[in-house]
């Protein structure tokens, strides 16, 4: 909670954290209008899936170039430019007159979001190093908070009756607050490093971080997608409780990120990832009992465990010796988004051909892989 107070009490730290919230405000506002866009363009589920794939494709397209741009322009400037570009791009999907323009619009939206994502995580990494503070986890808490704000914005759907106007108001909010604070971080530059020749010594920690990112972000998406169905079909929970697992997961996810930096100061990043994994494993065990109460508690415990993993691996990745912080962050972001892409079809196949319970047994198994990977990171740190 100390890092949250740090952010709220200092504009230098609030500015970057609001960028995290901004990204999810824009994305969340688009997400609540997906059914509206589908209906207005008269497209089917398959076409919608293809269009959303172009969103992910846009994110991936920027990863090979982001680090070079960030180092050349300056991480503070690229973060501010990223906010502007993401805000403009957020309007495009809702203005699309056809399926093909929607694909193009989502590609651009994905590319700008990916660029801003890498910039803002690199920015926080650099400020943490310069100021000897920790607020990465709390910044990711602001990302979760942005999603909450976008969700609350859904109450405007009826009164406004205009998706473009709604997104315009979200963009106005994002730009107005960022305009007040961007001067506090726009001059930040990535500290020069002594690069080491590429070899196994550099590849091993990046590979381990990539595995953790792939599993952690894929698992987050899996719980968001499948927790309600699991409670309905496996736990046979009453209808009123179908969404409680998701709610518990989101609440503990947000809370854990606001508390994570203070605990990380004491334990260190690698031990934090290990602790988060242990909590997630216990959570999965509770979910696999299939008892409704235990399953809901398990989803909440998974949220607490996964809440600290991604911020900590971004922090570690931005500090790998001999690697530019932006390159480390870009690699972790890329593998994490790959997890988001791969998890839904893999788990969907398992659920369709075997059982949903098997999906969560697999998630438990890959969580144990994270625990194994942390031993490799611990040896590297030592």
MARSE-491553 format. One record per residue (C-alpha): residue in one letter; chain; z, y, x. Coordinates in steps of 0.25 Angstrom, whole numbers, plus 2048, in hexadecimal, padded with zeros to 3 digits. Each point is the difference from the previous one (the first is absolute). Example, Ala and Ser with C-alpha at 12.3 -4.5 7.8 and 13.67 -1.06 7.14 Angstrom:
<rogus>
+--------+--------+-----+-----+-----+
| residu | chaine |  c3 |  c2 |  c1 |
+--------+--------+-----+-----+-----+
|      a |      A | 81F | 7EE | 831 |
|      s |      A | 7FE | 80E | 806 |
+--------+--------+-----+-----+-----+
</rogus>
This chain:
<rogus>
+--------+--------+-----+-----+-----+
| residu | chaine |  c3 |  c2 |  c1 |
+--------+--------+-----+-----+-----+
|      x |      A | 800 | 800 | 800 |
|      x |      A | 802 | 809 | 80C |
|      x |      A | 7F1 | 800 | 802 |
|      x |      A | 7FE | 805 | 7F2 |
|      x |      A | 809 | 80B | 802 |
|      x |      A | 7F9 | 803 | 80D |
|      x |      A | 7F3 | 801 | 7F8 |
|      x |      A | 805 | 808 | 7F5 |
|      x |      A | 807 | 80A | 809 |
|      x |      A | 7F5 | 803 | 80A |
|      x |      A | 7F2 | 804 | 7FD |
|      x |      A | 7FB | 7FA | 80D |
|      x |      A | 803 | 7F2 | 7FA |
|      x |      A | 7FE | 803 | 7F1 |
|      x |      A | 7F1 | 804 | 803 |
|      x |      A | 7FC | 7F3 | 805 |
|      x |      A | 808 | 7F8 | 7F6 |
|      x |      A | 7FA | 807 | 7F5 |
|      x |      A | 7F2 | 7FC | 805 |
|      x |      A | 805 | 7F2 | 7FE |
|      x |      A | 804 | 803 | 7F1 |
|      x |      A | 7F2 | 808 | 7FF |
|      x |      A | 7F8 | 7F4 | 803 |
|      x |      A | 807 | 7F7 | 7F5 |
|      x |      A | 800 | 80B | 7F6 |
|      x |      A | 7F0 | 801 | 801 |
|      x |      A | 7FE | 7F1 | 801 |
|      x |      A | 80A | 7FD | 7F5 |
|      x |      A | 7FA | 80A | 7F7 |
|      x |      A | 7F2 | 7FA | 802 |
|      x |      A | 807 | 7F2 | 7FD |
|      x |      A | 805 | 803 | 7F2 |
|      x |      A | 7F2 | 804 | 7FC |
|      x |      A | 7F9 | 7F4 | 805 |
|      x |      A | 7FF | 7FA | 7F1 |
|      x |      A | 7FB | 80D | 7FB |
|      x |      A | 7F5 | 801 | 80B |
|      x |      A | 7FC | 7F1 | 7FD |
|      x |      A | 7FF | 803 | 7F1 |
|      x |      A | 7F8 | 80D | 802 |
|      x |      A | 7F6 | 7FA | 809 |
|      x |      A | 7FF | 7F3 | 7F8 |
|      x |      A | 802 | 7F7 | 80C |
|      x |      A | 806 | 7F2 | 800 |
|      x |      A | 80B | 7FB | 808 |
|      x |      A | 7F7 | 7FA | 80B |
|      x |      A | 7F9 | 80E | 802 |
|      x |      A | 80E | 806 | 800 |
|      x |      A | 804 | 7F7 | 80B |
|      x |      A | 7F4 | 803 | 808 |
|      x |      A | 803 | 80F | 7FF |
|      x |      A | 80E | 7FE | 804 |
|      x |      A | 7FB | 7F8 | 80C |
|      x |      A | 7F8 | 80C | 804 |
|      x |      A | 80D | 808 | 801 |
|      x |      A | 806 | 7F6 | 80A |
|      x |      A | 7F3 | 800 | 807 |
|      x |      A | 801 | 80F | 802 |
|      x |      A | 80E | 7FE | 805 |
|      x |      A | 7FB | 7F6 | 80B |
|      x |      A | 7F4 | 808 | 804 |
|      x |      A | 809 | 80C | 806 |
|      x |      A | 809 | 7F7 | 808 |
|      x |      A | 7F6 | 7FF | 80C |
|      x |      A | 7FE | 80F | 801 |
|      x |      A | 80E | 805 | 7FC |
|      x |      A | 807 | 800 | 80D |
|      x |      A | 7F5 | 807 | 808 |
|      x |      A | 800 | 80B | 7F5 |
|      x |      A | 80F | 801 | 800 |
|      x |      A | 801 | 801 | 80F |
|      x |      A | 7F4 | 80A | 801 |
|      x |      A | 804 | 80A | 7F5 |
|      x |      A | 80F | 7FE | 800 |
|      x |      A | 809 | 7F8 | 7F7 |
|      x |      A | 806 | 80C | 7F9 |
|      x |      A | 7F2 | 805 | 7FC |
|      x |      A | 7FB | 7F3 | 7FC |
|      x |      A | 80B | 7FD | 7F7 |
|      x |      A | 7FE | 80E | 7F9 |
|      x |      A | 7F1 | 7FE | 800 |
|      x |      A | 802 | 7F2 | 7FA |
|      x |      A | 809 | 805 | 7F5 |
|      x |      A | 7F5 | 80A | 7FC |
|      x |      A | 7F5 | 7F6 | 801 |
|      x |      A | 808 | 7F5 | 7F8 |
|      x |      A | 803 | 80B | 7F5 |
|      x |      A | 7F1 | 803 | 7FE |
|      x |      A | 7FC | 7F1 | 801 |
|      x |      A | 80A | 7FD | 7F5 |
|      x |      A | 7F8 | 808 | 7F6 |
|      x |      A | 7F3 | 7F8 | 802 |
|      x |      A | 803 | 7F3 | 7F9 |
|      x |      A | 804 | 807 | 7F3 |
|      x |      A | 7F4 | 808 | 801 |
|      x |      A | 7F6 | 7F4 | 802 |
|      x |      A | 7F6 | 7FF | 7F6 |
|      x |      A | 7FB | 7F1 | 803 |
|      x |      A | 805 | 7F3 | 806 |
|      x |      A | 7F8 | 803 | 80D |
|      x |      A | 806 | 80E | 802 |
|      x |      A | 80E | 7FA | 7FD |
|      x |      A | 7FE | 7F7 | 80C |
|      x |      A | 7FC | 80B | 809 |
|      x |      A | 80B | 809 | 7FB |
|      x |      A | 80A | 7F5 | 803 |
|      x |      A | 7FB | 7FE | 80E |
|      x |      A | 802 | 80E | 803 |
|      x |      A | 80E | 800 | 7FA |
|      x |      A | 803 | 7F4 | 808 |
|      x |      A | 7FB | 806 | 80D |
|      x |      A | 808 | 80D | 7FE |
|      x |      A | 80D | 7F8 | 7FC |
|      x |      A | 7FE | 7F7 | 80C |
|      x |      A | 7FF | 80C | 80A |
|      x |      A | 80B | 807 | 7FA |
|      x |      A | 809 | 7F4 | 800 |
|      x |      A | 7FE | 7FE | 80F |
|      x |      A | 801 | 80E | 803 |
|      x |      A | 80E | 802 | 7F9 |
|      x |      A | 806 | 7F3 | 806 |
|      x |      A | 7FB | 805 | 80E |
|      x |      A | 806 | 80E | 7FD |
|      x |      A | 80E | 7FB | 7FC |
|      x |      A | 800 | 7F6 | 80D |
|      x |      A | 7FD | 80C | 809 |
|      x |      A | 80A | 809 | 7F9 |
|      x |      A | 80A | 7F5 | 801 |
|      x |      A | 7FD | 7FF | 80F |
|      x |      A | 800 | 80F | 803 |
|      x |      A | 80D | 803 | 7F8 |
|      x |      A | 808 | 7F3 | 803 |
|      x |      A | 802 | 7FE | 7F1 |
|      x |      A | 7FC | 7F5 | 7F6 |
|      x |      A | 7FA | 802 | 7F2 |
|      x |      A | 7F5 | 7F7 | 7FF |
|      x |      A | 806 | 7F7 | 7F6 |
|      x |      A | 805 | 80C | 7F8 |
|      x |      A | 7F1 | 805 | 800 |
|      x |      A | 7FB | 7F3 | 7FA |
|      x |      A | 80B | 802 | 7F6 |
|      x |      A | 7F9 | 80D | 7FC |
|      x |      A | 7F3 | 7F7 | 7FF |
|      x |      A | 808 | 7F8 | 7F6 |
|      x |      A | 805 | 80C | 7F9 |
|      x |      A | 7F2 | 805 | 7FF |
|      x |      A | 7FC | 7F4 | 7F8 |
|      x |      A | 80C | 803 | 7F7 |
|      x |      A | 7FB | 80E | 7FD |
|      x |      A | 7F2 | 7FB | 7FD |
|      x |      A | 806 | 7F6 | 7F7 |
|      x |      A | 808 | 80B | 7F9 |
|      x |      A | 7F3 | 807 | 7FF |
|      x |      A | 7FB | 7F5 | 7F7 |
|      x |      A | 807 | 807 | 7F4 |
|      x |      A | 7F6 | 80B | 802 |
|      x |      A | 7F5 | 7F7 | 7FC |
|      x |      A | 801 | 803 | 7F1 |
|      x |      A | 804 | 80F | 800 |
|      x |      A | 7F5 | 803 | 80A |
|      x |      A | 7F5 | 7F6 | 7FB |
|      x |      A | 7F8 | 804 | 80C |
|      x |      A | 800 | 7F7 | 80D |
|      x |      A | 7F9 | 80A | 808 |
|      x |      A | 80A | 80B | 7FC |
|      x |      A | 80B | 7F7 | 803 |
|      x |      A | 7FB | 7FD | 80E |
|      x |      A | 7FD | 80E | 802 |
|      x |      A | 80F | 803 | 7FD |
|      x |      A | 804 | 7F5 | 80A |
|      x |      A | 7F7 | 806 | 80B |
|      x |      A | 806 | 80E | 7FD |
|      x |      A | 80E | 7FB | 802 |
|      x |      A | 7FC | 7F9 | 80D |
|      x |      A | 7F9 | 80B | 806 |
|      x |      A | 80A | 80B | 7FC |
|      x |      A | 80C | 7F9 | 806 |
|      x |      A | 7F8 | 7FC | 80C |
|      x |      A | 7FB | 80E | 802 |
|      x |      A | 80E | 805 | 801 |
|      x |      A | 805 | 7F6 | 80B |
|      x |      A | 7F3 | 7FC | 808 |
|      x |      A | 803 | 80B | 80A |
|      x |      A | 80C | 7F9 | 804 |
|      x |      A | 7F8 | 7F4 | 805 |
|      x |      A | 7F2 | 804 | 802 |
|      x |      A | 802 | 804 | 80F |
|      x |      A | 805 | 7F2 | 804 |
|      x |      A | 7F8 | 7F8 | 80A |
|      x |      A | 802 | 7F2 | 804 |
|      x |      A | 807 | 7FF | 80E |
|      x |      A | 7F6 | 7FB | 80B |
|      x |      A | 803 | 7F2 | 805 |
|      x |      A | 7FC | 7F8 | 80C |
|      x |      A | 7F7 | 7F6 | 7FB |
|      x |      A | 801 | 7F2 | 805 |
|      x |      A | 7F4 | 7F7 | 802 |
|      x |      A | 7FE | 7F7 | 7F3 |
|      x |      A | 805 | 7F2 | 802 |
|      x |      A | 80A | 7F6 | 7FA |
|      x |      A | 80B | 809 | 803 |
|      x |      A | 7FB | 80A | 7F6 |
|      x |      A | 7FA | 7F7 | 7F7 |
|      x |      A | 80C | 7F7 | 7FD |
|      x |      A | 809 | 80B | 7FA |
|      x |      A | 7F5 | 806 | 7F8 |
|      x |      A | 7FC | 7F2 | 7FB |
|      x |      A | 80E | 7FD | 7FC |
|      x |      A | 802 | 80D | 7F9 |
|      x |      A | 7F2 | 7FE | 7F9 |
|      x |      A | 805 | 7F2 | 7FB |
|      x |      A | 80D | 807 | 7FB |
|      x |      A | 7F8 | 80B | 7F9 |
|      x |      A | 7F6 | 7F6 | 7FA |
|      x |      A | 80B | 7F8 | 7FA |
|      x |      A | 809 | 80B | 7FC |
|      x |      A | 7F6 | 809 | 7F9 |
|      x |      A | 7F9 | 7F3 | 7F9 |
|      x |      A | 80E | 7FB | 7FB |
|      x |      A | 803 | 80E | 7FA |
|      x |      A | 7F3 | 800 | 7F9 |
|      x |      A | 802 | 7F2 | 7FB |
|      x |      A | 80E | 803 | 7FA |
|      x |      A | 7FB | 80C | 7F9 |
|      x |      A | 7F4 | 7F8 | 7FA |
|      x |      A | 807 | 7F3 | 7FD |
|      x |      A | 80F | 803 | 7FD |
|      x |      A | 7FE | 802 | 7F2 |
|      x |      A | 7F7 | 7F4 | 7FE |
|      x |      A | 80A | 7F7 | 807 |
|      x |      A | 80C | 805 | 7F7 |
|      x |      A | 7F7 | 7FD | 7F4 |
|      x |      A | 7FA | 7F3 | 803 |
|      x |      A | 809 | 7F9 | 80B |
|      x |      A | 80E | 806 | 7FC |
|      x |      A | 7FD | 800 | 7F1 |
|      x |      A | 807 | 80E | 7FF |
|      x |      A | 800 | 808 | 7F3 |
|      x |      A | 7F5 | 80A | 7FF |
|      x |      A | 80A | 80C | 802 |
|      x |      A | 803 | 7FB | 80E |
|      x |      A | 7F1 | 7FD | 805 |
|      x |      A | 800 | 80E | 807 |
|      x |      A | 80E | 800 | 805 |
|      x |      A | 7FC | 7F8 | 80D |
|      x |      A | 7F6 | 80B | 804 |
|      x |      A | 80A | 80B | 7FC |
|      x |      A | 80B | 7FA | 809 |
|      x |      A | 7F6 | 7FE | 80B |
|      x |      A | 7FB | 80F | 800 |
|      x |      A | 80F | 805 | 7FF |
|      x |      A | 805 | 7F9 | 80C |
|      x |      A | 7F3 | 802 | 807 |
|      x |      A | 802 | 80F | 7FF |
|      x |      A | 80F | 800 | 802 |
|      x |      A | 7FE | 7F7 | 80D |
|      x |      A | 7F6 | 80A | 806 |
|      x |      A | 80A | 80C | 7FE |
|      x |      A | 80B | 7F8 | 807 |
|      x |      A | 7F8 | 7F9 | 80A |
|      x |      A | 7FF | 80A | 80B |
|      x |      A | 80F | 801 | 802 |
|      x |      A | 802 | 7F1 | 801 |
|      x |      A | 7F4 | 800 | 80A |
|      x |      A | 807 | 80A | 809 |
|      x |      A | 80B | 7F6 | 801 |
|      x |      A | 7F9 | 7F3 | 800 |
|      x |      A | 7F2 | 803 | 806 |
|      x |      A | 7F3 | 7FE | 7FA |
|      x |      A | 7FE | 7F1 | 804 |
|      x |      A | 80D | 7FC | 7FA |
|      x |      A | 7FD | 808 | 7F3 |
|      x |      A | 7F3 | 7F8 | 7FE |
|      x |      A | 808 | 7F3 | 802 |
|      x |      A | 80B | 805 | 7F6 |
|      x |      A | 7F6 | 804 | 7F6 |
|      x |      A | 7F9 | 7F2 | 802 |
|      x |      A | 80D | 7F9 | 7FE |
|      x |      A | 803 | 808 | 7F3 |
|      x |      A | 7F1 | 7FD | 7FB |
|      x |      A | 802 | 7F1 | 803 |
|      x |      A | 80D | 7FF | 7F8 |
|      x |      A | 7F9 | 808 | 7F5 |
|      x |      A | 7F5 | 7F6 | 7FF |
|      x |      A | 80A | 7F4 | 800 |
|      x |      A | 806 | 807 | 7F4 |
|      x |      A | 7F3 | 802 | 7F9 |
|      x |      A | 7FC | 7F1 | 802 |
|      x |      A | 80D | 7FC | 7F9 |
|      x |      A | 7F7 | 804 | 7F3 |
|      x |      A | 80D | 805 | 7FA |
|      x |      A | 7FD | 80D | 7F9 |
|      x |      A | 80C | 808 | 805 |
|      x |      A | 7FF | 7FA | 80E |
|      x |      A | 7F1 | 803 | 801 |
|      x |      A | 802 | 80E | 7FC |
|      x |      A | 80B | 802 | 80A |
|      x |      A | 7F6 | 7F9 | 80A |
|      x |      A | 7F5 | 80A | 7FE |
|      x |      A | 80A | 80B | 802 |
|      x |      A | 805 | 7FA | 80D |
|      x |      A | 7F1 | 7FE | 804 |
|      x |      A | 7FE | 80F | 7FE |
|      x |      A | 80C | 804 | 808 |
|      x |      A | 7FB | 7F7 | 80B |
|      x |      A | 7F1 | 804 | 800 |
|      x |      A | 804 | 80F | 7FF |
|      x |      A | 804 | 801 | 80F |
|      x |      A | 7F5 | 7F7 | 806 |
|      x |      A | 7F4 | 809 | 7FF |
|      x |      A | 807 | 80D | 805 |
|      x |      A | 806 | 7F9 | 80B |
|      x |      A | 7F3 | 7F9 | 805 |
|      x |      A | 7F9 | 80D | 7FF |
|      x |      A | 80B | 806 | 809 |
|      x |      A | 7FF | 7F5 | 80A |
|      x |      A | 7F0 | 800 | 800 |
|      x |      A | 801 | 80F | 803 |
|      x |      A | 808 | 7FD | 80C |
|      x |      A | 7F9 | 7F5 | 807 |
|      x |      A | 7FF | 803 | 80E |
|      x |      A | 7F2 | 803 | 805 |
|      x |      A | 7FA | 802 | 7F2 |
|      x |      A | 7FE | 80D | 7F9 |
|      x |      A | 809 | 801 | 7F4 |
|      x |      A | 7F4 | 803 | 7F7 |
|      x |      A | 7FA | 7F3 | 805 |
|      x |      A | 80C | 7F8 | 7FE |
|      x |      A | 802 | 806 | 7F2 |
|      x |      A | 7F1 | 7FE | 7FC |
|      x |      A | 801 | 7F1 | 804 |
|      x |      A | 80C | 7FD | 7F8 |
|      x |      A | 7FB | 808 | 7F4 |
|      x |      A | 7F3 | 7F8 | 801 |
|      x |      A | 807 | 7F2 | 800 |
|      x |      A | 809 | 805 | 7F5 |
|      x |      A | 7F5 | 804 | 7F7 |
|      x |      A | 7F9 | 7F2 | 803 |
|      x |      A | 80C | 7FA | 7FB |
|      x |      A | 7FF | 808 | 7F3 |
|      x |      A | 7F2 | 7FB | 7FF |
|      x |      A | 802 | 7F1 | 803 |
|      x |      A | 80D | 7FD | 7F9 |
|      x |      A | 7FB | 802 | 7F1 |
|      x |      A | 7F4 | 7F6 | 801 |
|      x |      A | 808 | 7F6 | 808 |
|      x |      A | 80C | 800 | 7F7 |
|      x |      A | 7F7 | 801 | 7F4 |
|      x |      A | 7F9 | 7F3 | 805 |
|      x |      A | 80D | 7F9 | 802 |
|      x |      A | 805 | 804 | 7F3 |
|      x |      A | 7F4 | 7FC | 7F8 |
|      x |      A | 7FE | 7F2 | 807 |
|      x |      A | 80F | 7FD | 803 |
|      x |      A | 80B | 808 | 7FB |
|      x |      A | 806 | 80E | 801 |
|      x |      A | 80D | 7FA | 805 |
|      x |      A | 7F8 | 7FB | 80C |
|      x |      A | 7FB | 80E | 803 |
|      x |      A | 80E | 805 | 802 |
|      x |      A | 803 | 7F3 | 809 |
|      x |      A | 7F4 | 805 | 808 |
|      x |      A | 806 | 80E | 800 |
|      x |      A | 80D | 7FA | 805 |
|      x |      A | 7F9 | 7F9 | 80B |
|      x |      A | 7F9 | 80C | 805 |
|      x |      A | 80C | 808 | 800 |
|      x |      A | 806 | 7F6 | 80A |
|      x |      A | 7F4 | 803 | 809 |
|      x |      A | 805 | 80E | 800 |
|      x |      A | 80E | 7FC | 805 |
|      x |      A | 7F9 | 7F8 | 80B |
|      x |      A | 7F7 | 80B | 804 |
|      x |      A | 80D | 809 | 802 |
|      x |      A | 804 | 7F7 | 80B |
|      x |      A | 7F4 | 803 | 807 |
|      x |      A | 802 | 80F | 7FE |
|      x |      A | 80E | 7FF | 805 |
|      x |      A | 7FC | 7FA | 80D |
|      x |      A | 7F5 | 80B | 802 |
|      x |      A | 80B | 80B | 7FD |
|      x |      A | 809 | 7F9 | 80A |
+--------+--------+-----+-----+-----+
</rogus>
